[in-house]
Structures are given as structure tokens and as C-alpha cells.
Amino acid sequence: MMGLAEDRAQVFAANRAVGRIALKAEYGRGITQRKRLHEAGGLRMHFPGARARELLAMLINTAGGIAGGDRFDLDIAAGDQARLAVSTTAAEKVYRSLGPKARIGIRLSAGAAASLAWLPQETILFHGARLERTIDIELAADARLVFAEAVVFGRTGMGEAVKHGLLFDRWRVRRGGALVFAESVRLDGAIAARLGEAAVANGGAAIATVLIIPGGAETLATLRALEPKFRGEVGISAWNGLAVARLCAADGAALRHDLIALLATLRAGKLPHCWFH
């Protein structure tokens, strides 16, 4: 006979959200268009705007957020010469967990002479959230990438803080088959206390990373010219053909302001309209 705890665990597992998106974009006759699209669970992809050289894909989570035990997987590819930009219709919310982790797996790829822009709105972690995310990117040697990810710890506009929780983020980027960028971030337990440390976030509650490939001295000069406009702290560096911008701000609004300034500059003003609402 099934015990009460086991019964509850099975009921919990059966009610977790599972979603998957698999998208392949290809170039032909002057435009980029979707070649294949698979949608499963609560994830959907919308393609607003007229057909153009760059395809804009908008990711929608119909569940309205992510809870402990949920699993989402994304596999997005830009074929040779394709230009693909991916964003989200809203900030993603990761709610308090009763124990299980929410898991997100992201696989991105860009073929020869392709361009891929990953521009989701912020991920907002609630107090007690537990998120494990892996991001794997495969680029052809001459592909271009603008990749942005932002995390806000609590709804800062409402005075919330994430006193406890888990964020584990693992990124791996390969270019021409070689590993060019790898990092892992783990904040476990007393997150607010860790963010308060001077060497971590100095009391900030919102962080972001923007990765630009290829990137070099010209990229640095262009982005550092924006420094008088920033409301938070932004550090920019370049090495081995790539550039990275690290952002830290007191709240989500300041972080969003700085992200928009950076991304609009990198993309010559071309940002999805949702970023301005």
C-alpha cells in the first residue's frame, strides 16, 4: 500500500509543467524563415512582423511561470547565413519551491555566416526559488552571437528580497568546435547575504551578462562610451575574439535601463518592442 508521503510525491510530480521547443531557422531568397518548429507542453513560439532578413521569434510560457519540479528544454538553431533573434513576451518568474529544483536546458547553434541574438527579458527569482539551468552554444567559426541573460532577485519594485534559494547556472560556448567560454555560477542558501558582500554584488539585487562574438577593441570602445548613461555598475572586457559585459544594479529597473542601452547599441537600435514596455 502506498504511503502518504509517497502518494503526495507522485501527485506533485504528475502536476509539474514540462515543455519543449525545437526551432530551426533557415535563410533563402533574401529572408530568414522557420524551417522546422516543434512545440510541446506549455511552451509556444510566436513570429511577429513581416518576413525579413532577420527572423524574430518570441518565446511564450503559457504556464505563466516556473515552479519547483518543472522542466523546460529549448533547442534553437540558425542555419547557414540565417539571422535569428529570440526574445520572450515577458519576464520569466521562478516561484518558491517546496524542495525540488526547476530545470531549464538551453541549446543554441548558429551555422556558417549566421547571426544569432538571444535576448530574453529578465528571469525573476522569488524567495525560496530553486533553479538549475544549463546553456550550451555551438557556433560556426564565422557565426555571430549576441547573448544576454539577466537575473533579478525578487520583485525589487515591491521591496522583495530572496533571502534563501538556489541558482545554479552553467554556460558552455564553442566556436568552430573549440571551447571559448565556460562559467558556472552557484548561489545556494542565504542568497541575500551573499549578494550583500562587496566582492559579490555589493548589495545589488539584479545582475546580467552580455556575451558578444566576435568582439574586440572596437566593441570595447563602443560600449565603454555608454558609461555616463549607466545607472548601475557595468564592467566590459574582451579577449581572444570575444567581449563580455557584466552588469550589476540595485534593482530590476536600473538593470533593464542599462541592458537596453547596451543591446540597442550592439544591434543598431533593433530590439523587440516588448523590451520598451
C-alpha positions as CSV (number, residue, x, y, z in Angstrom):
1,M,0.0,0.0,0.0
2,M,1.4,3.4,-0.9
3,G,2.4,5.6,2.0
4,L,1.0,9.1,2.3
5,A,4.4,10.8,1.6
6,E,4.9,8.7,-1.5
7,D,1.4,9.4,-2.7
8,R,1.9,13.1,-2.3
9,A,5.3,12.9,-4.1
10,Q,3.6,11.2,-7.1
11,V,0.8,13.7,-7.2
12,F,3.3,16.5,-7.1
13,A,5.4,15.0,-9.9
14,A,2.3,14.5,-12.1
15,N,1.4,18.1,-11.8
16,R,4.7,19.6,-12.8
17,A,5.0,21.5,-16.0
18,V,7.1,20.1,-18.8
19,G,7.8,22.0,-22.0
20,R,10.0,21.8,-25.1
21,I,10.7,24.0,-28.1
22,A,12.8,22.9,-31.1
23,L,13.3,25.5,-33.8
24,K,15.4,25.6,-37.0
25,A,15.6,28.8,-39.0
26,E,17.0,28.8,-42.5
27,Y,18.0,31.5,-45.0
28,G,16.8,31.7,-48.6
29,R,15.8,34.3,-51.2
30,G,16.8,37.2,-49.0
31,I,14.8,36.2,-45.9
32,T,15.1,34.0,-42.8
33,Q,12.2,31.9,-42.0
34,R,11.4,29.0,-39.8
35,K,12.1,25.6,-41.4
36,R,11.0,23.4,-38.5
37,L,9.2,24.0,-35.3
38,H,8.2,21.6,-32.6
39,E,6.2,22.8,-29.5
40,A,5.3,20.6,-26.6
41,G,3.8,21.2,-23.2
42,G,3.3,24.9,-22.1
43,L,6.0,26.4,-24.4
44,R,5.0,28.2,-27.6
45,M,6.8,30.3,-30.2
46,H,5.3,33.3,-32.0
47,F,6.8,35.0,-35.0
48,P,5.6,38.7,-35.2
49,G,6.3,41.1,-38.0
50,A,6.7,40.8,-41.8
51,R,9.1,38.4,-43.4
52,A,12.6,39.9,-43.4
53,R,16.3,39.3,-43.5
54,E,16.2,38.6,-39.7
55,L,13.5,36.4,-38.1
56,L,12.2,37.4,-34.7
57,A,11.0,34.6,-32.6
58,M,9.1,35.2,-29.3
59,L,9.0,32.5,-26.7
60,I,5.8,32.2,-24.6
61,N,5.4,30.1,-21.4
62,T,1.7,29.6,-21.2
63,A,2.1,28.3,-17.6
64,G,2.8,31.9,-16.5
65,G,5.9,31.0,-14.6
66,I,8.2,28.2,-13.4
67,A,7.8,26.2,-10.2
68,G,9.8,23.6,-8.4
69,G,9.9,20.3,-10.3
70,D,9.2,21.9,-13.7
71,R,11.4,21.0,-16.7
72,F,11.8,23.1,-19.9
73,D,14.1,22.4,-22.8
74,L,14.9,24.6,-25.7
75,D,16.8,23.7,-28.9
76,I,17.2,26.6,-31.3
77,A,19.3,26.7,-34.4
78,A,20.1,29.3,-37.0
79,G,21.2,27.7,-40.3
80,D,23.9,28.9,-42.6
81,Q,23.6,32.6,-43.3
82,A,20.4,32.8,-41.3
83,R,19.7,35.8,-38.9
84,L,17.7,34.9,-35.9
85,A,16.7,36.9,-32.8
86,V,14.9,35.2,-29.9
87,S,13.2,37.0,-27.1
88,T,10.3,36.5,-24.6
89,T,7.0,38.1,-24.3
90,A,7.5,38.8,-20.6
91,A,10.0,38.4,-17.8
92,E,10.1,34.8,-16.6
93,K,9.2,34.2,-13.0
94,V,10.6,31.3,-10.9
95,Y,8.4,30.7,-7.9
96,R,9.2,29.4,-4.4
97,S,9.9,25.7,-4.3
98,L,8.9,23.2,-1.7
99,G,12.1,21.3,-2.4
100,P,12.5,20.1,-6.0
101,K,14.6,22.2,-8.5
102,A,13.2,23.7,-11.6
103,R,15.4,22.8,-14.5
104,I,15.9,24.6,-17.8
105,G,18.1,23.2,-20.6
106,I,19.0,25.6,-23.5
107,R,20.9,24.5,-26.6
108,L,21.6,27.2,-29.2
109,S,23.5,26.9,-32.5
110,A,24.5,29.1,-35.4
111,G,25.8,27.9,-38.8
112,A,28.3,29.3,-41.2
113,A,28.0,33.1,-41.6
114,A,24.8,33.0,-39.4
115,S,23.8,35.6,-36.8
116,L,22.0,34.6,-33.5
117,A,20.7,37.1,-30.9
118,W,19.5,35.7,-27.6
119,L,17.5,38.5,-25.9
120,P,15.1,37.2,-23.3
121,Q,13.7,39.5,-20.8
122,E,14.7,39.1,-17.2
123,T,14.4,36.0,-15.1
124,I,12.9,36.9,-11.7
125,L,13.7,34.6,-8.8
126,F,11.2,34.6,-5.9
127,H,12.2,33.9,-2.3
128,G,12.8,30.2,-1.9
129,A,13.1,29.5,-5.7
130,R,15.4,26.7,-6.8
131,L,16.6,26.9,-10.3
132,E,19.2,24.8,-12.2
133,R,19.9,25.9,-15.8
134,T,22.4,24.7,-18.4
135,I,23.2,26.7,-21.6
136,D,25.2,25.1,-24.4
137,I,26.0,27.1,-27.5
138,E,27.7,25.8,-30.7
139,L,28.9,28.4,-33.2
140,A,30.5,28.1,-36.6
141,A,33.9,29.8,-36.8
142,D,32.4,32.8,-38.7
143,A,29.0,32.9,-36.9
144,R,28.0,36.0,-34.9
145,L,26.4,36.0,-31.4
146,V,24.8,38.5,-29.0
147,F,23.7,36.6,-25.9
148,A,22.1,38.3,-22.9
149,E,20.9,36.8,-19.7
150,A,19.6,38.8,-16.7
151,V,18.5,37.7,-13.2
152,V,16.6,39.8,-10.7
153,F,16.4,38.5,-7.2
154,G,12.9,39.3,-6.0
155,R,10.4,41.8,-7.3
156,T,12.6,44.7,-6.3
157,G,9.9,47.3,-7.2
158,M,7.8,45.8,-4.4
159,G,10.6,45.6,-1.9
160,E,11.0,41.9,-2.1
161,A,14.3,40.1,-1.4
162,V,15.5,36.5,-2.0
163,K,16.8,35.6,1.5
164,H,17.2,31.9,0.6
165,G,17.1,29.9,-2.5
166,L,19.3,28.2,-5.2
167,L,20.6,29.5,-8.5
168,F,22.9,27.2,-10.5
169,D,23.9,28.4,-13.9
170,R,26.3,26.6,-16.2
171,W,27.3,28.0,-19.6
172,R,29.5,26.5,-22.3
173,V,30.2,28.2,-25.6
174,R,32.1,26.5,-28.5
175,R,33.2,28.3,-31.7
176,G,34.5,26.2,-34.6
177,G,34.4,23.2,-32.3
178,A,36.7,24.8,-29.7
179,L,35.6,25.7,-26.2
180,V,35.9,29.5,-26.0
181,F,33.8,30.5,-23.0
182,A,32.8,28.5,-19.9
183,E,31.5,29.5,-16.5
184,S,29.3,28.3,-13.7
185,V,27.5,30.3,-11.0
186,R,26.2,28.8,-7.9
187,L,24.3,30.7,-5.2
188,D,22.9,28.4,-2.6
189,G,21.3,29.1,0.8
190,A,21.5,32.6,2.1
191,I,21.4,34.4,-1.3
192,A,20.6,37.9,0.0
193,A,23.6,37.7,2.4
194,R,25.9,36.6,-0.4
195,L,24.7,39.4,-2.7
196,G,25.4,41.9,0.1
197,E,29.1,41.0,0.1
198,A,31.3,43.6,-1.6
199,A,33.1,41.0,-3.8
200,V,29.8,39.5,-5.0
201,A,27.2,42.2,-5.7
202,N,27.8,44.8,-3.0
203,G,24.1,44.8,-2.1
204,G,22.8,44.7,-5.6
205,A,19.7,42.7,-6.4
206,A,20.0,42.4,-10.2
207,I,22.7,41.0,-12.4
208,A,23.3,40.3,-16.1
209,T,25.9,39.1,-18.6
210,V,26.1,40.0,-22.3
211,L,28.4,37.9,-24.5
212,I,29.4,39.2,-27.9
213,I,31.2,37.1,-30.5
214,P,33.2,38.3,-32.3
215,G,34.2,41.1,-30.1
216,G,37.4,43.1,-29.7
217,A,38.8,46.6,-29.2
218,E,36.2,48.3,-31.3
219,T,33.4,46.6,-29.3
220,L,35.0,47.8,-26.1
221,A,35.3,51.3,-27.2
222,T,31.7,51.5,-28.4
223,L,30.3,50.0,-25.2
224,R,32.5,52.0,-22.8
225,A,31.3,55.2,-24.4
226,L,28.0,54.4,-22.8
227,E,29.3,54.6,-19.3
228,P,27.9,58.0,-18.4
229,K,24.4,56.6,-19.2
230,F,24.5,53.6,-16.9
231,R,22.6,53.6,-13.6
232,G,24.3,50.6,-12.2
233,E,27.8,49.1,-12.3
234,V,29.0,47.8,-15.7
235,G,32.3,46.2,-16.5
236,I,33.3,45.3,-20.1
237,S,36.3,43.3,-21.2
238,A,37.5,41.5,-24.4
239,W,39.9,38.7,-25.1
240,N,40.5,36.0,-27.7
241,G,37.9,37.4,-30.1
242,L,35.0,37.8,-27.7
243,A,33.7,40.5,-25.5
244,V,31.7,40.3,-22.2
245,A,29.8,42.9,-20.3
246,R,28.9,42.3,-16.7
247,L,26.1,44.3,-15.1
248,C,25.0,44.8,-11.5
249,A,22.3,47.1,-10.3
250,A,20.4,47.9,-7.1
251,D,17.1,46.9,-8.7
252,G,15.5,45.5,-11.8
253,A,14.6,48.8,-13.3
254,A,18.2,50.1,-13.2
255,L,19.4,46.8,-14.7
256,R,16.8,46.9,-17.5
257,H,17.8,50.5,-18.3
258,D,21.5,49.6,-18.7
259,L,20.7,46.4,-20.7
260,I,18.6,48.3,-23.2
261,A,21.4,50.8,-23.7
262,L,23.9,48.0,-24.3
263,L,21.7,45.9,-26.5
264,A,20.3,48.7,-28.6
265,T,23.9,49.9,-29.3
266,L,25.1,46.4,-30.2
267,R,22.0,45.9,-32.5
268,A,21.9,49.3,-34.1
269,G,18.6,50.1,-32.3
270,K,16.9,46.8,-33.2
271,L,15.3,45.5,-30.1
272,P,12.0,43.7,-29.7
273,H,9.2,46.1,-28.8
274,C,8.5,44.1,-25.6
275,W,11.7,45.5,-24.1
276,F,10.3,49.0,-24.1
277,H,7.1,48.2,-22.2
